[in-house]
């Protein structure tokens, strides 16, 4: 009997977000702010630390920030959300000045998938947003299906409030998705998000000690192995009874018409009433599908 290893597949929900905000540090001394000029991106923070033996204070004359009086060793921070050039002064040290130049953060595209894994024939919702938060912007959806050499545009979505968008898709095989947003001559593309699919596996008792197993997907599984298992109540575990090789291919019935049904009918001697199911192992489902199993029936 051929031994087929059963391995649980791990699937990760990917959420691609903008790069984390940074913090730039500035020292305060008798000489003033050190360095006296810093540059950050919108969303970044500046932290001022009193490195002197006397008290100091940070007052931004062109933004809404005034620190408390800082004793030696104390700090104050402010997050700059808008682009521009801002002036800071220290009123406790002859109004020594500093500047903070804030550049616009680069545009990014976030993306998420729900659910993280689908069963063949069901849908997945892709969501995301452009970091500019603009509505009525066009975002292209690119998809690269398992076995294809390149991604192609399959849809264009329009952003709503906060720059968000939603698209419902039905991947037939493992598919890599990316969103691409064009702003002027520049195109910003999200990292790839992998959508994963499980075939539909069904097990049917057709007669005493006789069963049919069927795997429905976008491709044929003829020649692949399916593991027939029964449940041992005392041990509370499934054990393999027989390895079955799929040998028949036919068009799948509704509601999965247009798909391929790979099946096999086999005999196995079991007493009646046992819990049984069929499992398509990971290595048999790969590379375009995840492992799958049928529902439980009685022998």
Backbone torsions as a table, in degrees:
resi	resn	phi	psi	omega
1	UNK	NA	135.3	178.2
2	UNK	-72.4	133.4	177.8
3	UNK	-95.0	126.7	-179.7
4	UNK	-116.0	118.4	-177.0
5	UNK	-75.6	130.3	177.9
6	UNK	-98.3	118.7	-179.2
7	UNK	-126.5	131.7	178.8
8	UNK	-75.5	130.6	178.9
9	UNK	-86.4	142.4	178.5
10	UNK	-105.1	128.9	-179.5
11	UNK	-124.6	135.3	-175.0
12	UNK	-115.8	132.5	170.9
13	UNK	-76.0	124.6	-178.1
14	UNK	-102.2	127.0	172.0
15	UNK	-123.2	112.4	-177.6
16	UNK	-93.6	117.9	-175.4
17	UNK	-120.1	165.5	176.2
18	UNK	-60.1	158.6	177.9
19	UNK	-58.4	144.7	-178.3
20	UNK	-62.3	148.0	179.7
21	UNK	-65.2	151.1	-179.5
22	UNK	-110.2	163.2	176.3
23	UNK	-125.0	126.9	177.2
24	UNK	-104.3	136.9	-177.4
25	UNK	-103.8	141.1	177.1
26	UNK	-130.3	130.7	176.7
27	UNK	-90.2	150.4	175.0
28	UNK	-116.6	127.5	179.8
29	UNK	-140.6	-175.8	177.1
30	UNK	-61.0	-26.8	179.9
31	UNK	-77.0	-13.3	-179.1
32	UNK	115.5	-147.8	-179.5
33	UNK	-86.2	132.1	-178.3
34	UNK	-129.5	112.6	-3.8
35	UNK	-71.6	156.8	-177.2
36	UNK	-78.2	-19.1	179.7
37	UNK	-134.5	128.6	178.0
38	UNK	-131.4	157.6	178.1
39	UNK	-127.4	131.3	179.3
40	UNK	-134.9	171.9	173.6
41	UNK	-98.9	155.5	175.7
42	UNK	-55.5	132.0	-175.7
43	UNK	99.4	-14.9	176.8
44	UNK	-83.6	166.3	-178.6
45	UNK	-121.6	156.1	172.4
46	UNK	-119.6	132.6	176.8
47	UNK	-116.3	124.1	177.8
48	UNK	-101.2	134.6	-179.8
49	UNK	-123.1	128.6	178.2
50	UNK	-77.0	107.0	179.7
51	UNK	-100.5	10.7	-177.5
52	UNK	-98.1	178.2	175.8
53	UNK	-97.2	-4.0	178.4
54	UNK	-113.2	165.3	177.8
55	UNK	-71.5	150.2	175.8
56	UNK	-141.8	170.9	179.6
57	UNK	-150.2	149.7	178.5
58	UNK	-114.7	121.9	176.5
59	UNK	-124.5	121.3	176.3
60	UNK	-90.3	116.3	-175.2
61	UNK	-80.5	-13.8	-177.6
62	UNK	-124.6	16.0	174.5
63	UNK	-149.1	161.5	-173.9
64	UNK	-80.6	64.8	179.0
65	UNK	-143.4	127.7	171.1
66	UNK	-138.6	122.6	-178.8
67	UNK	-79.7	165.9	168.3
68	UNK	-71.5	167.8	173.6
69	UNK	-66.5	126.2	-174.5
70	UNK	-100.2	117.4	173.7
71	UNK	-74.3	163.2	178.8
72	UNK	-50.7	129.4	178.8
73	UNK	91.4	-14.0	-178.7
74	UNK	-82.5	159.6	-178.1
75	UNK	-128.2	163.4	173.1
76	UNK	-145.3	145.7	-177.5
77	UNK	-133.3	153.1	175.6
78	UNK	-147.6	137.7	178.0
79	UNK	-99.1	124.0	-179.2
80	UNK	-92.6	114.0	-175.2
81	UNK	-95.7	-16.6	-177.0
82	UNK	-121.2	149.3	177.5
83	UNK	-72.8	149.8	178.9
84	UNK	152.2	-178.7	177.1
85	UNK	-116.4	123.6	-172.3
86	UNK	-119.8	141.8	-178.2
87	UNK	-105.9	134.9	174.6
88	UNK	-118.7	147.6	176.8
89	UNK	-133.4	158.6	175.4
90	UNK	-115.1	98.2	-176.6
91	UNK	-65.8	-14.6	179.6
92	UNK	-94.0	5.0	-179.2
93	UNK	-143.7	61.4	175.1
94	UNK	56.5	30.3	179.3
95	UNK	53.8	39.3	175.4
96	UNK	-56.6	137.5	-172.0
97	UNK	-106.2	156.2	171.7
98	UNK	-144.1	164.6	177.1
99	UNK	-131.1	146.3	174.2
100	UNK	-125.1	115.3	176.8
101	UNK	-97.3	124.5	-177.0
102	UNK	-112.1	117.4	177.4
103	UNK	-94.3	155.1	178.9
104	UNK	-66.3	136.6	178.2
105	UNK	-68.7	144.3	178.4
106	UNK	-63.7	146.2	179.4
107	UNK	-68.4	135.2	177.1
108	UNK	-130.1	163.1	178.0
109	UNK	-123.9	124.7	177.2
110	UNK	-99.6	156.4	-178.5
111	UNK	-153.3	144.3	176.9
112	UNK	-146.2	161.3	-179.5
113	UNK	-129.2	141.3	176.7
114	UNK	-145.0	121.9	-1.2
115	UNK	-76.8	174.2	-177.1
116	UNK	-77.5	-26.6	177.5
117	UNK	-135.1	138.1	177.4
118	UNK	-118.5	157.1	170.0
119	UNK	-88.6	141.1	-178.0
120	UNK	-49.6	131.8	179.5
121	UNK	95.5	-7.3	177.5
122	UNK	-104.8	175.8	-173.6
123	UNK	-110.9	160.9	177.5
124	UNK	-129.0	139.5	178.7
125	UNK	-103.8	121.9	175.6
126	UNK	-98.3	132.0	177.9
127	UNK	-130.0	159.1	178.1
128	UNK	-177.1	-171.7	-179.9
129	UNK	-161.4	153.2	170.6
130	UNK	-95.0	142.7	-171.4
131	UNK	-68.5	-17.7	178.5
132	UNK	-71.3	-18.2	178.8
133	UNK	74.5	12.4	-176.5
134	UNK	-80.0	142.1	174.3
135	UNK	-92.0	163.7	176.6
136	UNK	62.5	31.7	175.4
137	UNK	-101.8	143.7	-179.5
138	UNK	-90.5	130.8	179.2
139	UNK	-127.7	124.6	179.6
140	UNK	-84.8	141.8	174.6
141	UNK	-105.4	120.1	177.8
142	UNK	-105.5	141.6	179.7
143	UNK	-134.1	139.5	173.8
144	UNK	-127.2	108.2	-177.0
145	UNK	-80.5	149.3	178.2
146	UNK	-49.1	126.6	-179.8
147	UNK	97.8	-15.8	178.7
148	UNK	-88.8	151.8	-174.5
149	UNK	-91.2	-15.0	-177.0
150	UNK	-150.9	157.5	177.7
151	UNK	-85.1	154.7	177.3
152	UNK	-140.4	154.2	179.5
153	UNK	-73.3	125.6	179.6
154	UNK	-114.1	-13.1	-179.7
155	UNK	-165.9	161.5	173.0
156	UNK	-129.2	128.1	-179.5
157	UNK	-112.3	160.0	180.0
158	UNK	-114.8	131.7	-179.1
159	UNK	-71.2	150.3	176.0
160	UNK	-110.3	-151.6	-179.0
161	UNK	-60.0	145.1	-178.9
162	UNK	65.7	15.3	177.6
163	UNK	73.8	15.9	-175.9
164	UNK	-86.7	160.2	178.0
165	UNK	-152.0	160.4	-178.9
166	UNK	-141.3	142.7	176.1
167	UNK	-146.3	132.4	178.5
168	UNK	-100.9	127.9	-176.4
169	UNK	-131.0	161.6	179.7
170	UNK	-132.2	78.9	179.5
171	UNK	-62.9	133.1	-179.5
172	UNK	-90.2	-23.6	174.5
173	UNK	-138.5	176.5	174.6
174	UNK	-54.6	131.2	-174.8
175	UNK	-138.1	139.2	176.0
176	UNK	-101.4	125.7	-178.6
177	UNK	-112.4	145.0	172.4
178	UNK	-141.1	146.8	174.1
179	UNK	-106.8	136.0	-178.7
180	UNK	-124.4	125.4	-179.6
181	UNK	-116.9	124.0	179.8
182	UNK	-100.5	125.3	175.6
183	UNK	-125.6	104.1	-173.8
184	UNK	67.8	-129.8	179.7
185	UNK	-89.0	0.1	-176.0
186	UNK	-103.2	137.2	175.5
187	UNK	-116.0	128.6	178.3
188	UNK	-109.6	123.5	-177.5
189	UNK	-117.6	133.9	177.5
190	UNK	-71.9	155.5	169.8
191	UNK	-59.4	162.6	-176.3
192	UNK	-74.1	144.1	175.4
193	UNK	-118.7	125.1	-176.4
194	UNK	-93.0	120.5	174.0
195	UNK	-94.7	131.2	-176.7
196	UNK	-117.1	148.6	-170.8
197	UNK	-131.9	139.8	172.8
198	UNK	-107.1	132.6	174.9
199	UNK	-64.3	163.5	175.6
200	UNK	-90.9	117.3	179.7
201	UNK	-111.2	127.3	177.5
202	UNK	-125.6	145.7	177.3
203	UNK	-126.0	128.7	-177.2
204	UNK	-128.0	135.1	173.7
205	UNK	-88.3	115.3	-176.5
206	UNK	-99.2	-19.4	177.3
207	UNK	-167.1	176.6	177.8
208	UNK	-60.1	122.4	-179.8
209	UNK	61.9	25.7	179.6
210	UNK	-136.4	129.7	-174.3
211	UNK	-135.6	157.1	171.5
212	UNK	-123.5	130.4	175.6
213	UNK	-112.8	139.0	-177.6
214	UNK	-136.0	137.6	176.7
215	UNK	-121.3	121.2	-178.5
216	UNK	-110.7	129.4	179.8
217	UNK	-160.6	-172.1	179.1
218	UNK	-83.5	-9.3	-179.7
219	UNK	-130.1	163.8	178.4
220	UNK	-78.5	143.1	174.0
221	UNK	-114.5	18.0	178.1
222	UNK	-58.1	131.7	-177.3
223	UNK	93.5	-12.2	178.5
224	UNK	-84.0	154.0	-177.0
225	UNK	-95.8	136.4	173.5
226	UNK	-119.3	137.8	-177.4
227	UNK	-99.4	123.5	176.4
228	UNK	-93.6	124.3	-175.1
229	UNK	-128.2	154.1	171.4
230	UNK	-121.6	156.7	-177.3
231	UNK	-96.9	128.1	176.4
232	UNK	-97.1	109.5	-173.6
233	UNK	-62.9	-42.0	-177.0
234	UNK	-64.1	-37.4	-179.3
235	UNK	-91.5	-11.8	-177.7
236	UNK	54.2	49.3	179.8
237	UNK	-150.8	158.9	176.0
238	UNK	-91.7	141.6	177.6
239	UNK	-129.0	144.5	-177.6
240	UNK	-77.3	130.4	178.2
241	UNK	-102.0	-40.1	-174.3
242	UNK	-157.0	145.3	171.4
243	UNK	-104.7	125.6	-174.3
244	UNK	-116.4	136.9	177.9
245	UNK	-103.1	126.5	-179.1
246	UNK	-68.2	131.9	-173.7
247	UNK	-131.0	-2.9	-177.3
248	UNK	-126.6	136.4	178.3
249	UNK	-121.9	135.6	179.9
250	UNK	-154.6	160.5	175.1
251	UNK	-61.8	139.8	-179.8
252	UNK	-75.2	145.4	178.1
253	UNK	-76.1	169.6	174.1
254	UNK	-59.7	147.7	6.3
255	UNK	-89.0	12.1	-178.7
256	UNK	-107.4	30.9	178.4
257	UNK	-56.2	142.3	-176.6
258	UNK	96.0	-8.7	178.2
259	UNK	-98.6	178.9	-179.1
260	UNK	-113.6	129.7	177.4
261	UNK	-107.0	119.0	176.5
262	UNK	-106.6	130.1	-172.6
263	UNK	-143.5	169.5	175.0
264	UNK	-155.6	141.4	174.5
265	UNK	-111.0	133.4	-173.8
266	UNK	-144.0	161.4	177.8
267	UNK	-113.1	144.9	176.5
268	UNK	-154.5	134.7	-177.0
269	UNK	-86.4	115.6	178.1
270	UNK	-141.8	148.4	173.0
271	UNK	-72.0	155.5	-174.9
272	UNK	-69.8	151.1	171.8
273	UNK	89.2	0.3	179.1
274	UNK	-78.0	148.9	173.8
275	UNK	-77.7	129.4	179.5
276	UNK	-137.0	154.4	172.6
277	UNK	-154.1	173.3	179.4
278	UNK	-122.0	142.1	-176.4
279	UNK	-126.9	129.5	169.7
280	UNK	-96.0	108.3	-174.1
281	UNK	-69.0	162.6	-177.4
282	UNK	-55.7	-46.2	-175.6
283	UNK	-70.4	-19.5	176.2
284	UNK	-85.0	-28.4	179.5
285	UNK	-82.2	-29.9	-176.4
286	UNK	-63.7	156.1	6.4
287	UNK	-94.8	-8.2	-171.1
288	UNK	-99.0	-4.8	-178.8
289	UNK	-137.6	163.7	172.6
290	UNK	-94.3	165.8	174.7
291	UNK	-59.3	154.0	-179.0
292	UNK	-150.6	159.3	177.0
293	UNK	-141.5	157.4	179.3
294	UNK	-81.4	173.5	169.1
295	UNK	-73.1	165.5	-179.1
296	UNK	-86.6	133.1	175.0
297	UNK	-126.4	179.7	178.7
298	UNK	-107.2	143.1	179.2
299	UNK	-73.4	NA	NA
